[in-house]
């Protein structure tokens, strides 16, 4: 069997399928959120019923994002061994588009939807608490933004995952610091702890209820991120084979109705997305643009606008078409004018940050009476 590492080299470590996987995952989240027109809960979700409540399509799409992210970000950290570059690259991928999204939501969407006078809206402290989303402290509402029944909507239901994504990067860097990414035995011990704890917390709900909810949620997402990292680190040992992908898919179909999603899904999802990522099933050319983040980040705001401004609309399909098209348009603009220009600054920004850090270290060492500072 061909090892995954050979397939990666054949594709020059740039799988054409990853772009498509991310876009599909983002569109699945759009569909999931638009089903609010059918029912306000997840009783409509076919996968939720099929898996006996262990997974639903919206969360599956998020898990796909985490598995892809874990697989794709770890090579740069291992090969370059440059934490500064890793941090700057992750910052530029996430923060510029998020910053614009938050500002437009506060200063454009909020005034459009709020039933408060503009002066009162901008004087309300709750308006500016929405800026907490820039430091990944989820803030869901804006003053005066309400449904007809007086309830406040979650303005952007997609923002909650960004905190856990950033936390995954932090944990990955800590693992790099302690050498866990280069020591396969230590890595597998840590991976086993995360994997088994996720299973334990699912099947022993009294344990998950006794723990902070953020830890439980983080563990349930990080296990997919960790699985993606694991496949990359063990790429020379993991076979890349269509028969294995089919077997894994069949095992998921068999075990999910038994409620064994936490047992089978993390490694299965990671392997399947990596297999598709390096395959030519959906095309051999990479996309020149990545609209997945823009779609994911902005669609929920569009949905909120539609729900409040057009309450008479009751059609799921009409809402889905409108939200999808609007999200794709916004994603195009976001990529063209925010994300792509920001990513082109990766090397320049990394160099600037590194020089600033070197200057700070030298300054601190002079203050402490030490000699010349080592280069970062």
C-alpha positions as CSV (number, residue, x, y, z in Angstrom):
1,X,0.0,0.0,0.0
2,X,1.1,3.5,-0.8
3,X,1.9,5.5,2.4
4,X,0.2,8.8,2.9
5,X,3.6,10.6,2.8
6,X,4.2,9.4,-0.7
7,X,0.8,10.7,-1.9
8,X,1.5,14.0,-0.2
9,X,4.9,14.3,-2.0
10,X,3.2,13.3,-5.3
11,X,0.8,16.2,-4.9
12,X,3.6,18.5,-3.7
13,X,1.9,18.7,-0.3
14,X,-1.0,20.6,-1.7
15,X,-4.0,18.5,-2.0
16,X,-6.6,19.9,-4.4
17,X,-9.5,18.4,-2.5
18,X,-9.0,20.4,0.7
19,X,-10.3,23.6,-0.9
20,X,-13.5,21.8,-1.9
21,X,-13.9,20.1,1.4
22,X,-13.8,23.4,3.3
23,X,-16.4,25.0,0.9
24,X,-18.7,22.0,1.2
25,X,-18.4,22.1,5.0
26,X,-19.2,25.8,5.1
27,X,-22.2,25.3,2.9
28,X,-23.4,22.4,5.2
29,X,-23.3,24.8,8.1
30,X,-25.3,27.3,6.1
31,X,-28.0,24.6,5.4
32,X,-27.9,23.6,9.1
33,X,-28.6,27.2,10.3
34,X,-31.2,27.8,7.7
35,X,-33.2,24.9,9.0
36,X,-34.4,27.3,11.7
37,X,-37.2,27.9,9.2
38,X,-38.3,24.2,9.7
39,X,-37.8,23.8,13.4
40,X,-35.9,25.8,16.1
41,X,-34.1,22.6,17.4
42,X,-32.2,19.7,15.9
43,X,-35.2,17.4,15.7
44,X,-35.1,17.8,11.9
45,X,-31.5,16.6,11.5
46,X,-31.5,13.2,9.8
47,X,-27.9,12.5,11.0
48,X,-28.9,13.2,14.6
49,X,-31.5,10.5,14.4
50,X,-29.4,8.1,12.5
51,X,-26.5,8.4,15.0
52,X,-28.8,8.2,18.1
53,X,-27.9,11.8,19.0
54,X,-24.1,11.4,18.8
55,X,-23.6,13.8,15.8
56,X,-25.5,16.2,13.6
57,X,-24.7,17.7,10.2
58,X,-23.8,21.2,11.6
59,X,-21.3,19.8,14.2
60,X,-20.0,17.3,11.7
61,X,-19.1,20.1,9.3
62,X,-17.3,21.9,12.2
63,X,-15.4,18.7,13.0
64,X,-14.3,18.5,9.4
65,X,-12.9,22.0,9.7
66,X,-11.0,21.1,12.8
67,X,-9.6,17.9,11.2
68,X,-8.5,19.7,8.1
69,X,-7.0,22.5,10.1
70,X,-5.0,20.1,12.3
71,X,-3.6,18.3,9.3
72,X,-2.7,21.3,7.3
73,X,-1.1,23.6,10.0
74,X,1.2,21.3,11.8
75,X,3.8,20.8,9.0
76,X,4.8,24.4,9.0
77,X,5.4,24.3,12.7
78,X,7.4,21.1,12.6
79,X,9.5,21.8,9.5
80,X,10.2,25.5,10.1
81,X,10.3,25.3,13.9
82,X,9.3,28.9,13.8
83,X,6.6,29.8,16.4
84,X,6.6,33.4,15.4
85,X,5.8,32.6,11.7
86,X,3.1,30.1,12.8
87,X,1.4,32.7,15.1
88,X,1.6,35.5,12.5
89,X,0.2,33.2,9.7
90,X,-2.7,32.0,11.9
91,X,-3.4,35.6,13.0
92,X,-3.5,36.9,9.4
93,X,-5.8,34.0,8.3
94,X,-8.4,34.6,11.0
95,X,-8.3,38.1,12.4
96,X,-8.6,40.6,9.5
97,X,-11.8,39.1,8.2
98,X,-13.2,38.7,11.7
99,X,-12.3,42.3,12.5
100,X,-14.2,43.7,9.5
101,X,-17.1,41.3,10.3
102,X,-17.4,42.6,13.9
103,X,-17.1,46.2,12.9
104,X,-19.7,46.0,10.1
105,X,-22.1,44.1,12.4
106,X,-21.8,46.8,15.1
107,X,-21.9,49.9,12.9
108,X,-24.0,48.7,10.0
109,X,-26.1,45.7,10.8
110,X,-26.9,46.7,14.4
111,X,-28.3,50.1,13.5
112,X,-30.2,48.6,10.6
113,X,-32.0,46.0,12.8
114,X,-32.2,47.7,16.2
115,X,-35.6,49.2,17.3
116,X,-33.7,51.8,19.3
117,X,-32.9,55.3,18.1
118,X,-29.4,55.6,16.7
119,X,-28.2,57.8,19.6
120,X,-29.5,55.4,22.2
121,X,-28.0,52.4,20.3
122,X,-24.6,53.9,20.2
123,X,-24.7,55.0,23.8
124,X,-25.6,51.6,25.0
125,X,-22.6,49.7,26.5
126,X,-24.0,46.5,25.1
127,X,-23.2,47.7,21.6
128,X,-19.5,47.8,22.4
129,X,-19.5,44.5,24.3
130,X,-19.9,42.9,20.9
131,X,-16.3,43.8,20.4
132,X,-15.5,41.0,22.9
133,X,-15.8,38.6,19.9
134,X,-12.4,40.0,18.7
135,X,-10.8,38.4,21.8
136,X,-13.0,35.2,21.3
137,X,-15.3,36.0,24.3
138,X,-18.6,35.1,22.6
139,X,-21.1,38.0,22.7
140,X,-24.3,37.1,20.9
141,X,-26.6,40.1,21.0
142,X,-26.9,43.8,20.2
143,X,-29.2,46.3,21.9
144,X,-32.7,46.6,20.4
145,X,-32.1,43.8,17.9
146,X,-35.2,41.5,18.6
147,X,-37.7,39.3,16.9
148,X,-41.3,40.3,16.9
149,X,-41.9,38.2,20.0
150,X,-39.3,40.2,21.9
151,X,-36.6,37.5,22.1
152,X,-33.0,38.5,21.1
153,X,-31.4,36.5,18.3
154,X,-27.9,35.2,18.3
155,X,-26.5,37.7,15.8
156,X,-23.7,35.4,14.5
157,X,-24.1,31.8,15.5
158,X,-20.8,30.8,13.8
159,X,-18.4,32.8,16.1
160,X,-18.4,30.3,19.0
161,X,-16.0,27.9,17.2
162,X,-13.2,30.5,16.8
163,X,-12.3,30.4,20.5
164,X,-11.8,26.7,20.3
165,X,-9.9,26.9,17.1
166,X,-7.4,29.4,18.6
167,X,-7.2,27.3,21.7
168,X,-6.3,24.3,19.5
169,X,-3.4,26.3,18.0
170,X,-2.2,27.3,21.5
171,X,-2.2,23.7,22.7
172,X,-0.3,22.7,19.5
173,X,2.4,25.2,20.2
174,X,2.7,24.0,23.8
175,X,3.1,20.5,22.5
176,X,5.8,21.7,20.1
177,X,7.6,23.4,23.1
178,X,7.7,20.3,25.2
179,X,8.8,18.1,22.2
180,X,5.5,16.1,22.0
181,X,5.3,16.6,18.2
182,X,8.7,15.1,17.6
183,X,8.4,12.2,20.1
184,X,5.9,9.8,18.7
185,X,5.5,7.8,21.9
186,X,4.7,10.9,23.9
187,X,2.4,12.1,21.1
188,X,0.4,8.9,21.1
189,X,0.1,8.9,24.9
190,X,-1.4,12.4,24.7
191,X,-3.6,11.5,21.7
192,X,-4.9,8.4,23.5
193,X,-5.8,10.5,26.6
194,X,-7.7,13.1,24.5
195,X,-9.5,10.4,22.4
196,X,-10.5,8.2,25.4
197,X,-11.5,11.2,27.5
198,X,-13.9,12.3,24.7
199,X,-15.4,8.8,24.7
200,X,-15.7,8.8,28.4
201,X,-17.3,12.2,28.7
202,X,-19.9,11.2,26.1
203,X,-20.9,7.9,27.7
204,X,-20.7,9.2,31.3
205,X,-22.7,12.4,31.1
206,X,-22.5,12.9,34.9
207,X,-18.7,13.4,34.4
208,X,-19.2,16.0,31.7
209,X,-21.8,17.8,33.8
210,X,-19.3,18.0,36.7
211,X,-16.7,19.7,34.4
212,X,-16.7,23.2,33.0
213,X,-18.7,23.1,29.7
214,X,-15.9,24.8,27.8
215,X,-13.5,22.0,28.6
216,X,-16.0,19.4,27.5
217,X,-16.7,21.2,24.2
218,X,-13.1,21.9,23.6
219,X,-12.2,18.3,24.1
220,X,-14.9,17.2,21.7
221,X,-13.5,19.5,18.9
222,X,-9.8,19.1,19.7
223,X,-10.0,15.4,19.3
224,X,-10.7,16.0,15.6
225,X,-7.9,18.6,15.3
226,X,-5.6,16.2,17.1
227,X,-6.6,13.4,14.7
228,X,-5.6,15.5,11.8
229,X,-2.3,16.3,13.4
230,X,-1.7,12.6,14.1
231,X,-2.3,11.6,10.4
232,X,0.3,14.2,9.3
233,X,2.9,13.2,11.9
234,X,2.4,9.5,11.1
235,X,2.0,10.0,7.3
236,X,4.9,7.6,6.6
237,X,3.1,4.8,8.5
238,X,-0.5,5.6,7.4
239,X,-1.6,3.9,4.1
240,X,-3.3,6.0,1.5
241,X,-5.8,3.6,0.0
242,X,-9.3,3.8,-1.4
243,X,-10.2,0.4,0.1
244,X,-9.4,1.7,3.5
245,X,-11.5,4.9,2.9
246,X,-14.5,2.7,1.8
247,X,-14.1,0.4,4.8
248,X,-14.0,3.3,7.2
249,X,-17.1,4.8,5.6
250,X,-18.9,1.5,5.9
251,X,-17.9,1.1,9.6
252,X,-19.3,4.6,10.2
253,X,-22.6,3.6,8.6
254,X,-22.7,0.4,10.7
255,X,-21.6,1.9,14.1
256,X,-23.4,5.3,14.1
257,X,-26.9,3.8,14.5
258,X,-25.5,2.1,17.6
259,X,-24.7,5.4,19.2
260,X,-20.9,4.9,18.8
261,X,-20.1,8.2,17.1
262,X,-17.5,9.4,19.6
263,X,-15.7,6.0,19.2
264,X,-15.6,5.9,15.4
265,X,-15.9,9.4,14.1
266,X,-12.7,11.4,15.1
267,X,-10.2,9.2,13.3
268,X,-12.6,8.3,10.5
269,X,-13.5,11.9,9.7
270,X,-9.8,12.8,9.7
271,X,-8.8,10.0,7.4
272,X,-11.7,10.5,5.0
273,X,-11.0,14.3,4.6
274,X,-7.3,13.7,4.2
275,X,-8.0,11.0,1.6
276,X,-10.4,13.2,-0.3
277,X,-8.0,16.1,0.1
278,X,-5.2,14.4,-1.8
279,X,-7.5,12.7,-4.3
280,X,-8.6,14.0,-7.7
281,X,-12.2,12.8,-7.2
282,X,-13.5,16.3,-7.3
283,X,-10.9,17.8,-9.6
284,X,-7.1,18.0,-9.7
285,X,-6.7,21.8,-9.7
286,X,-6.5,23.9,-6.5
287,X,-8.9,26.8,-6.1
288,X,-7.2,30.1,-6.5
289,X,-9.5,31.5,-3.9
290,X,-10.7,30.2,-0.6
291,X,-14.3,31.3,0.1
292,X,-14.9,28.8,2.9
293,X,-14.0,31.1,5.8
294,X,-16.0,34.0,4.4
295,X,-19.1,31.9,3.9
296,X,-18.8,30.4,7.4
297,X,-18.1,33.7,9.1
298,X,-20.8,35.9,7.4
299,X,-23.8,33.7,6.5
300,X,-25.3,33.7,10.0
301,X,-25.4,37.5,10.0
302,X,-27.2,37.4,6.7
303,X,-29.7,34.9,8.1
304,X,-30.3,37.1,11.1
305,X,-31.0,40.1,8.9
306,X,-33.5,38.0,6.9
307,X,-35.3,36.7,9.9
308,X,-35.8,40.1,11.4
309,X,-36.5,42.2,8.3
310,X,-38.6,39.7,6.4
311,X,-40.5,37.8,9.1
312,X,-43.2,36.9,6.7
313,X,-40.8,34.7,4.8
314,X,-41.5,31.1,5.8
315,X,-39.9,29.1,3.0
316,X,-36.8,27.1,4.0
317,X,-35.7,26.8,0.4
318,X,-36.1,30.5,-0.4
319,X,-34.2,31.5,2.7
320,X,-31.5,28.9,1.9
321,X,-31.0,30.3,-1.6
322,X,-30.9,33.9,-0.5
323,X,-28.5,33.3,2.4
324,X,-26.2,31.1,0.3
325,X,-25.9,33.5,-2.6
326,X,-25.4,36.5,-0.2
327,X,-22.8,34.6,1.8
328,X,-20.9,33.6,-1.4
329,X,-21.0,37.2,-2.6
330,X,-19.7,38.5,0.8
331,X,-17.1,35.7,0.8
332,X,-15.9,36.8,-2.6
333,X,-15.5,40.4,-1.5
334,X,-13.9,39.3,1.8
335,X,-11.3,37.1,0.0
336,X,-10.6,39.7,-2.7
337,X,-10.2,42.8,-0.5
338,X,-9.4,41.5,3.0
339,X,-8.2,37.9,3.3
340,X,-6.0,37.5,0.2
341,X,-4.3,40.9,0.7
342,X,-3.7,40.0,4.4
343,X,-2.2,36.7,3.5
344,X,0.2,38.3,1.0
345,X,1.7,40.1,4.0
346,X,2.7,36.9,5.8
347,X,6.4,37.1,5.2
348,X,6.7,40.9,5.8
349,X,4.6,40.7,8.9
350,X,6.6,37.8,10.3
351,X,9.8,39.7,9.8
352,X,8.5,42.8,11.4
353,X,7.1,40.9,14.5
354,X,10.4,39.0,14.8
355,X,12.4,42.2,14.8
356,X,10.1,43.7,17.4
357,X,10.5,40.6,19.6
358,X,14.3,40.7,19.2
359,X,14.3,44.4,20.1
360,X,12.2,43.7,23.2
361,X,14.4,40.8,24.3
362,X,17.6,42.9,23.9
363,X,15.9,45.8,25.8
364,X,14.9,43.5,28.7
365,X,18.4,41.9,28.8
366,X,20.1,45.3,29.0
367,X,17.7,46.2,31.8
368,X,18.6,43.0,33.6
369,X,22.3,43.5,33.0
370,X,22.8,40.6,30.6
371,X,24.8,40.5,27.4
372,X,23.8,40.1,23.8
373,X,20.5,38.5,23.2
374,X,20.2,35.4,21.1
375,X,18.4,35.6,17.8
376,X,14.8,34.5,17.9
